Amino acid sequence: MNISELASAAAEALADRESTGKAVTSITVETIRDGSGWISYAGTALVTHHDGETQTLNIRDTALSAALEQHADDEAELGSVPTVVIPILLPKVLAREQPGPL
């Protein structure tokens, strides 16, 4: 699983939430271990805004949750399932052409 697939799923999850009007810089998802020792990713993510403020985001039953499940399988094959921090790139702002003299 590559980061672009996770970033795309994260952007979709962000689009479904109520906007705060603040730019998001990253989404962090911690791992959890159940009673049998199975490690997976939590059903909530920590959203970090450009000003450092954070909020939680429910990601259960989202494309991000499904992508993280696949990512956990890939990571488990390598021997660990680390916390995932998904950077969110700010949208590109196109420069408007300045009108020339009339």
C-alpha positions as CSV (number, residue, x, y, z in Angstrom):
1,M,0.0,0.0,0.0
2,N,1.5,3.3,-0.9
3,I,0.9,6.7,0.8
4,S,-1.0,8.1,-2.2
5,E,-3.7,5.5,-1.8
6,L,-4.0,6.3,1.9
7,A,-4.0,10.1,1.2
8,S,-6.8,9.7,-1.4
9,A,-8.9,7.7,1.1
10,A,-8.1,10.3,3.8
11,A,-9.2,13.2,1.6
12,E,-12.4,11.4,1.0
13,A,-13.0,11.0,4.7
14,L,-12.3,14.7,5.3
15,A,-14.7,15.6,2.6
16,D,-17.5,13.9,4.5
17,R,-17.0,15.8,7.7
18,E,-18.3,19.2,8.7
19,S,-15.9,21.8,7.6
20,T,-14.0,23.9,10.3
21,G,-12.7,26.4,7.7
22,K,-9.2,25.4,8.7
23,A,-6.6,23.7,6.4
24,V,-5.7,20.2,7.5
25,T,-2.0,19.2,7.5
26,S,-2.2,15.6,8.5
27,I,-4.3,12.7,9.7
28,T,-2.9,10.3,12.3
29,V,-4.3,6.9,13.1
30,E,-3.0,4.9,16.0
31,T,-2.9,1.1,16.3
32,I,-5.0,-0.8,18.8
33,R,-4.5,-4.4,20.1
34,D,-7.5,-6.5,21.1
35,G,-7.5,-9.1,23.8
36,S,-6.2,-11.8,21.6
37,G,-3.2,-9.7,20.5
38,W,-4.5,-8.8,17.1
39,I,-3.3,-5.4,16.0
40,S,-5.4,-3.1,13.8
41,Y,-6.0,0.6,13.3
42,A,-8.4,2.5,15.5
43,G,-11.8,3.6,14.2
44,T,-11.0,7.2,14.9
45,A,-8.2,9.4,13.5
46,L,-6.6,12.6,14.8
47,V,-6.9,15.5,12.4
48,T,-4.2,18.1,12.7
49,H,-4.9,21.6,11.4
50,H,-2.3,24.1,10.1
51,D,-2.6,26.0,13.4
52,G,-1.8,22.9,15.4
53,E,-5.3,22.4,16.7
54,T,-6.6,18.9,16.5
55,Q,-9.9,17.1,16.4
56,T,-11.0,13.5,16.2
57,L,-12.6,12.0,13.1
58,N,-14.7,8.8,13.0
59,I,-13.3,6.7,10.1
60,R,-15.3,3.5,10.8
61,D,-16.8,2.1,7.6
62,T,-15.0,4.5,5.3
63,A,-12.6,4.1,2.4
64,L,-9.8,5.2,4.8
65,S,-10.7,2.4,7.2
66,A,-10.6,-0.2,4.4
67,A,-7.3,1.2,3.1
68,L,-5.8,1.1,6.6
69,E,-6.9,-2.5,7.0
70,Q,-5.0,-3.4,3.8
71,H,-2.1,-1.4,5.0
72,A,-2.1,-3.2,8.3
73,D,-2.0,-6.6,6.5
74,D,1.0,-5.3,4.5
75,E,2.8,-4.0,7.5
76,A,2.1,-7.1,9.6
77,E,3.9,-9.2,7.0
78,L,7.0,-7.0,7.6
79,G,6.7,-7.6,11.4
80,S,5.1,-4.5,12.8
81,V,2.0,-2.3,12.4
82,P,3.1,1.3,13.2
83,T,1.1,4.4,13.7
84,V,0.2,6.0,10.4
85,V,0.6,9.7,9.7
86,I,-0.9,10.8,6.4
87,P,0.2,14.2,5.2
88,I,-2.5,16.2,3.6
89,L,-1.2,18.6,0.9
90,L,-2.9,21.9,0.5
91,P,-4.7,22.4,-2.8
92,K,-2.7,24.2,-5.4
93,V,-3.8,27.8,-5.8
94,L,-3.6,28.9,-9.4
95,A,-2.3,32.4,-9.9
96,R,-4.8,34.6,-11.6
97,E,-3.5,36.7,-14.4
98,Q,-3.4,40.4,-13.6
99,P,-5.3,42.4,-16.2
100,G,-3.0,44.4,-18.4
101,P,-3.4,48.1,-19.1
102,L,-6.4,49.0,-21.2
